[in-house]
Amino acid sequence: MHEVSLAGGILQVVEQARARDPFERVTQLRLQAGALAGVELSALRFALESLAPGTCLADAVIEIDELPGAAWCMQCCKSVPIFSRLDLCPLCEGAQLQATGGTELKVVDMRVV
């Protein structure tokens, strides 16, 4: 379950922001996770909520938006939506797809006090 290490990395990003611009705590944290990022959203939420007590994330509302996946089909030379890295091209049913979107996990913004 690598979501625990991802949650630790997210907490580090928040702590680095806190070091640059001091604040007491985060009230809301918004993340974006791509459908192709290999992240189980419920496990990530659980990991963040487990790490939060005693940190500036304690009692923060955590929102995780899932972004759709996208790929370039090398057979029909078009950008297509996909939901899994195992998907075939929805246009030509080709298997030569290069992921072009939906692979990221990032902190979008946070509200602090």
C-alpha positions as CSV (number, residue, x, y, z in Angstrom):
1,M,0.0,0.0,0.0
2,H,2.1,2.9,-1.3
3,E,-0.6,5.4,-0.4
4,V,0.9,5.7,3.1
5,S,4.2,7.0,1.6
6,L,2.2,9.3,-0.8
7,A,0.3,10.7,2.2
8,G,3.7,11.3,3.9
9,G,4.9,13.2,0.9
10,I,1.7,15.3,0.8
11,L,2.2,16.1,4.5
12,Q,5.8,17.2,3.6
13,V,4.6,19.5,0.9
14,V,2.1,21.1,3.3
15,E,4.9,21.4,6.0
16,Q,7.2,23.1,3.4
17,A,4.5,25.6,2.5
18,R,4.0,26.2,6.3
19,A,7.8,26.9,6.6
20,R,7.7,29.4,3.8
21,D,4.5,31.2,4.8
22,P,3.7,30.4,8.5
23,F,0.1,29.4,9.4
24,E,-1.5,27.5,12.3
25,R,-3.3,24.7,10.5
26,V,-5.0,23.6,7.3
27,T,-8.8,23.7,7.3
28,Q,-9.2,22.3,3.8
29,L,-6.8,20.4,1.5
30,R,-7.7,19.8,-2.2
31,L,-5.8,17.2,-4.2
32,Q,-6.0,16.0,-7.8
33,A,-5.3,12.4,-8.6
34,G,-5.3,11.1,-12.2
35,A,-7.2,8.0,-13.1
36,L,-3.9,6.5,-14.3
37,A,-1.8,7.5,-11.3
38,G,-2.1,4.1,-9.7
39,V,-3.6,5.6,-6.5
40,E,-6.4,4.0,-4.6
41,L,-8.3,7.2,-3.5
42,S,-10.0,5.6,-0.4
43,A,-6.6,4.3,0.8
44,L,-5.0,7.7,0.2
45,R,-7.8,9.4,2.2
46,F,-7.4,6.9,5.0
47,A,-3.7,7.3,5.1
48,L,-3.9,11.1,5.2
49,E,-6.6,10.9,8.0
50,S,-4.3,8.5,9.9
51,L,-1.3,10.8,9.6
52,A,-3.2,14.0,10.4
53,P,-3.5,13.9,14.2
54,G,-0.8,16.0,15.8
55,T,0.0,17.8,12.5
56,C,-1.2,20.9,10.8
57,L,-3.6,18.7,8.9
58,A,-5.5,17.6,12.0
59,D,-9.3,18.1,11.4
60,A,-8.7,19.3,7.8
61,V,-11.4,18.6,5.2
62,I,-9.7,16.6,2.5
63,E,-11.0,16.7,-1.0
64,I,-9.6,14.5,-3.7
65,D,-10.7,15.1,-7.3
66,E,-10.1,12.3,-9.8
67,L,-8.9,13.5,-13.2
68,P,-9.7,11.4,-16.3
69,G,-7.1,9.5,-18.1
70,A,-6.0,10.4,-21.7
71,A,-3.7,8.7,-24.2
72,W,-2.2,9.1,-27.6
73,C,-3.1,6.3,-29.9
74,M,-0.1,5.4,-32.1
75,Q,-2.3,3.6,-34.6
76,C,-5.0,6.1,-35.3
77,C,-2.9,9.2,-34.3
78,K,-5.5,10.7,-32.0
79,S,-5.9,11.6,-28.4
80,V,-8.4,9.4,-26.7
81,P,-9.9,9.1,-23.2
82,I,-9.0,6.0,-21.2
83,F,-9.8,4.7,-17.7
84,S,-7.1,2.2,-17.3
85,R,-3.6,1.6,-18.7
86,L,-5.0,-1.7,-20.0
87,D,-7.7,0.0,-22.1
88,L,-7.7,-0.3,-25.9
89,C,-8.2,2.7,-28.1
90,P,-12.0,3.4,-28.1
91,L,-11.7,4.5,-31.8
92,C,-9.6,1.8,-33.5
93,E,-9.2,-0.8,-30.7
94,G,-5.5,-0.5,-31.0
95,A,-3.3,-1.4,-28.0
96,Q,-0.4,1.0,-28.7
97,L,-1.4,3.8,-26.3
98,Q,0.9,6.4,-24.7
99,A,-0.6,8.0,-21.5
100,T,-0.7,11.8,-21.9
101,G,-2.9,12.8,-19.0
102,G,-4.4,11.5,-15.7
103,T,-1.0,10.3,-14.4
104,E,-0.5,13.0,-11.8
105,L,-1.1,13.4,-8.1
106,K,-0.8,17.0,-6.8
107,V,-1.8,19.4,-4.1
108,V,-4.1,21.9,-5.8
109,D,-4.7,24.3,-3.0
110,M,-5.3,24.5,0.7
111,R,-7.2,26.9,3.1
112,V,-5.3,27.8,6.2
113,V,-5.7,29.7,9.4
